[in-house]
Amino acid sequence: MKEKRLEGPAESVSGGADPYRRLFEVAPALLGIASAEGYLEELSPSWEQTLGHTREELRASPFLSFVHPDDQAKTLEMTTRAERSVVLNFQNRYRCKDGSYRWIDWTSVPTDGRVYFVARDVTDRYLLEEELRASQRELEARYEQLEQEMGERRQAEAALHEQNEAVRALSAPILQVAEGVLLLPVIGQIDARRAGMMMGKLLESIVQSAAGVTILDLTGVAAMDAETGSHVFSLVHAARLLGSECLVSGIRPAIATTMVELGIDTSSLRTFGTLAAALSHALGLRTARQR
């Protein structure tokens, strides 16, 4: 194909050189002219530095043959548009001499059956934007994962709270064994927190059921220390303040010995060796009150 050259003004500068040609040759931007037949007619030297192809090689084949296969359809569509109107910031990938591709950003204007264009190599910017987009996607995925983990953690904490509430309820069960008779079985040691919970539940149950008798069963207490003994007496006195006779059952010999050694005054306690004995006595008290 016969090489076509830029047409410049009739006048020239020193040496007869066309000033537009000189500007064309030294411009760092990617300048050029394309024909309506799909060939690159004129190219600035900067194309050789960017793609590695010589200008003769780039002019020898239709420019679409250098476009990445995935970009050819949109490039052909944009080429048709460029023959009629100005095109701004169109991007596609051009093949380099070594087989790699560079992202090129195009601005063009049609004149006298040709397309004049200025282009820029935006590969570094494009790769940076892709990296930023990938980082953003990764952050969004991580955020969603954290949200899911936090939701699962909240569910686990809620389930644990329910379990703890159930355990606390089991640690101080209040049973109505007969009309007007409540039973509070004590299992294990009693600390201040557990004693407070037992106290609250017991007093609430006495008020709600109008219990005249309360049995505090210590069968499940293997040993008694000073703290446990103090909490037991507090429960007994609190029940009495609400008008409920409090009976203490299940006192083992070891517990009785400990109570004596600790100097606990049991003269005010109604104690029974077994729960059955305490329950029998409680039913008798209830019958006597009903008469």
C-alpha positions in Angstrom: 0.0 0.0 0.0 1.3 3.4 -0.9 2.3 5.4 2.2 0.3 8.5 2.7 1.7 11.5 4.4 0.4 14.4 6.5 -0.6 17.4 4.5 0.8 20.6 6.1 0.6 24.3 5.2 2.3 25.6 2.1 4.6 27.7 4.2 7.5 26.1 6.0 10.0 27.0 8.7 13.8 26.9 8.5 15.2 24.1 6.4 11.9 23.7 4.6 10.5 21.4 7.3 6.7 21.2 7.8 6.1 22.5 11.4 3.1 20.1 11.8 5.3 17.2 10.7 8.0 18.2 13.2 5.4 18.3 16.0 3.9 15.0 14.9 7.3 13.3 15.0 8.3 14.6 18.5 5.0 14.4 20.3 5.0 11.9 23.2 1.3 11.2 22.7 0.2 8.4 20.3 -0.9 10.4 17.2 -2.2 9.0 13.9 -4.6 9.0 11.0 -6.8 6.1 10.0 -8.4 5.5 6.6 -12.0 4.5 5.9 -10.7 1.1 4.7 -9.5 0.2 8.2 -5.7 0.9 7.9 -3.4 3.2 9.9 -2.0 5.7 7.4 0.1 7.9 9.6 1.6 7.1 13.1 3.9 9.0 15.4 7.2 7.4 16.5 5.8 7.0 20.0 3.7 4.0 18.7 6.9 2.0 18.1 8.1 2.7 21.7 4.7 1.7 23.1 3.9 -1.5 21.1 7.3 -2.6 19.8 6.1 -2.8 16.2 7.6 -0.6 13.6 5.3 1.9 12.0 5.6 0.1 8.7 4.4 -3.1 10.4 1.4 -1.3 11.9 0.5 0.2 8.6 0.8 -3.0 6.6 -2.2 -4.8 8.2 -5.8 -3.7 9.1 -5.6 -2.1 12.5 -8.4 -4.5 13.7 -5.9 -7.4 13.4 -3.9 -5.8 16.3 -6.9 -5.5 18.6 -7.5 -8.1 21.3 -10.1 -10.7 20.1 -12.4 -9.8 23.0 -12.3 -6.1 22.0 -12.7 -6.4 18.3 -16.6 -6.2 18.2 -16.8 -3.0 20.2 -13.8 -1.6 18.3 -15.5 -2.2 15.0 -18.7 -0.6 16.3 -16.7 2.4 17.6 -14.8 2.7 14.3 -18.1 3.1 12.4 -19.2 5.8 14.9 -15.8 7.5 14.6 -16.3 8.0 10.9 -19.3 10.2 11.6 -18.6 12.0 14.9 -16.1 12.7 17.6 -15.2 9.8 19.9 -13.9 10.5 23.4 -12.2 8.0 25.8 -12.7 4.8 24.0 -10.5 2.0 25.4 -9.3 -1.3 23.9 -6.3 -3.6 24.0 -3.6 -3.5 21.3 -1.1 -6.4 20.7 2.5 -5.7 21.3 5.5 -7.2 19.4 6.1 -9.6 22.2 2.5 -10.9 22.2 1.4 -9.0 25.3 -1.4 -6.3 25.2 -1.5 -2.7 26.2 -4.6 -0.8 27.1 -5.0 2.2 24.7 -7.4 5.2 25.3 -8.6 6.9 22.1 -9.9 10.3 21.2 -10.7 10.8 17.5 -12.4 13.2 15.1 -13.4 12.5 11.5 -12.2 14.9 8.7 -12.3 14.5 4.9 -12.9 10.8 4.9 -10.2 10.1 7.5 -10.1 9.7 11.3 -7.6 11.7 13.1 -6.8 10.4 16.6 -4.8 11.1 19.7 -4.3 8.0 22.0 -2.6 7.3 25.3 -1.2 4.1 26.9 -3.3 3.7 30.0 -2.2 0.2 30.9 -0.6 1.1 34.2 -3.7 3.1 35.3 -6.0 0.3 34.2 -4.0 -2.4 36.1 -4.0 -0.1 39.1 -7.8 0.4 38.9 -8.2 -3.4 38.5 -6.1 -3.9 41.5 -8.2 -1.4 43.5 -11.4 -3.0 42.3 -10.1 -6.4 43.3 -9.1 -5.1 46.7 -12.5 -3.5 47.1 -14.2 -6.8 46.2 -12.0 -8.6 48.7 -12.8 -6.1 51.4 -16.5 -6.4 50.6 -16.3 -10.2 50.7 -14.4 -9.9 54.0 -16.9 -7.5 55.4 -19.8 -9.9 54.5 -17.8 -12.8 56.1 -17.3 -10.7 59.2 -21.0 -9.8 59.3 -21.9 -13.5 59.0 -19.4 -14.4 61.7 -20.8 -11.7 63.9 -24.3 -12.9 63.3 -23.3 -16.5 64.1 -21.5 -15.2 67.2 -24.6 -13.3 68.3 -26.7 -16.4 67.8 -24.2 -18.4 69.8 -24.1 -15.9 72.6 -27.9 -15.8 72.7 -28.0 -19.6 72.8 -25.4 -19.6 75.6 -27.4 -17.0 77.5 -30.5 -19.2 77.3 -28.5 -22.2 78.4 -27.1 -20.2 81.3 -30.6 -19.1 82.3 -31.7 -22.7 82.1 -28.8 -23.8 84.2 -29.5 -21.1 86.8 -33.1 -22.0 86.8 -32.2 -25.7 87.5 -29.8 -24.6 90.2 -32.6 -23.2 92.2 -35.8 -25.0 91.2 -38.9 -24.0 93.2 -41.4 -26.9 93.3 -45.0 -26.7 94.6 -45.4 -30.2 96.1 -48.8 -29.5 97.6 -51.2 -26.6 97.9 -49.5 -24.1 100.1 -46.3 -26.1 100.3 -43.1 -25.2 98.4 -39.9 -27.2 98.1 -36.5 -25.7 97.3 -33.9 -28.5 96.8 -30.3 -27.2 97.3 -27.5 -29.0 95.3 -23.8 -28.2 95.8 -22.3 -25.1 97.3 -24.0 -21.8 97.5 -22.1 -18.6 96.6 -23.4 -15.0 96.9 -24.6 -14.8 93.3 -26.5 -18.1 93.5 -27.9 -17.3 96.9 -29.3 -14.0 95.6 -31.0 -15.7 92.7 -32.4 -18.4 95.0 -33.6 -15.7 97.4 -35.4 -13.8 94.7 -37.1 -16.9 93.2 -38.1 -18.3 96.6 -39.7 -15.0 97.8 -41.5 -14.5 94.5 -42.9 -18.0 94.6 -44.0 -17.7 98.2 -46.0 -14.5 97.4 -47.5 -15.9 94.2 -48.6 -19.3 95.7 -49.4 -17.9 99.2 -47.3 -20.8 100.6 -47.6 -21.3 104.3 -44.8 -23.8 104.4 -41.5 -23.9 102.6 -39.1 -26.9 102.7 -35.4 -26.2 102.2 -33.9 -29.6 101.3 -30.1 -30.0 101.8 -29.9 -33.6 100.6 -27.8 -32.5 97.6 -25.3 -30.6 99.8 -22.3 -32.9 100.5 -20.5 -30.5 102.8 -21.2 -27.1 104.3 -18.9 -24.2 104.8 -19.5 -21.0 106.7 -20.6 -19.1 103.5 -23.1 -21.9 102.6 -24.4 -22.0 106.1 -24.9 -18.2 106.2 -26.9 -18.3 102.9 -29.1 -21.2 104.2 -30.1 -19.2 107.3 -30.7 -16.1 105.2 -33.2 -18.1 103.1 -34.9 -19.4 106.2 -35.3 -16.0 107.7 -36.5 -14.4 104.5 -39.2 -17.1 104.1 -40.4 -16.5 107.6 -40.6 -12.7 107.1 -43.2 -13.5 104.4 -45.2 -15.7 106.8 -44.0 -19.0 105.4 -42.9 -21.7 108.0 -39.5 -22.9 106.7 -38.4 -26.5 107.3 -34.9 -27.7 106.7 -34.5 -31.4 105.6 -31.7 -33.7 104.5 -29.1 -32.6 107.1 -26.4 -35.3 107.1 -24.3 -36.1 110.1 -21.3 -34.5 108.4 -23.2 -31.3 107.9 -24.6 -31.3 111.4 -21.0 -31.7 112.7 -19.8 -28.8 110.6 -22.7 -26.6 111.8 -21.8 -27.3 115.4 -18.1 -26.7 114.7 -18.9 -23.4 113.0 -21.0 -22.3 116.0 -24.2 -22.0 113.9 -27.2 -21.5 116.1 -29.8 -24.1 115.0 -32.2 -23.6 117.9 -34.6 -21.6 115.6 -34.5 -24.2 112.8 -37.1 -26.9 112.3 -34.8 -29.7 110.9 -35.5 -33.1 109.6 -33.2 -36.0 108.6 -35.1 -36.8 105.4 -37.2 -34.9 102.9 -40.1 -37.4 103.4 -40.2 -36.5 107.1 -40.2 -32.8 106.4 -42.9 -33.2 103.7 -45.1 -35.2 106.1 -44.7 -32.5 108.8 -45.5 -29.8 106.2 -48.7 -31.5 105.2 -49.7 -31.8 108.8 -49.1 -28.1 109.3 -51.2 -27.3 106.2 -54.1 -29.5 107.5 -53.9 -27.9 110.9 -54.1 -24.4 109.3 -57.0 -25.3 107.1 -59.2 -26.4 110.1 
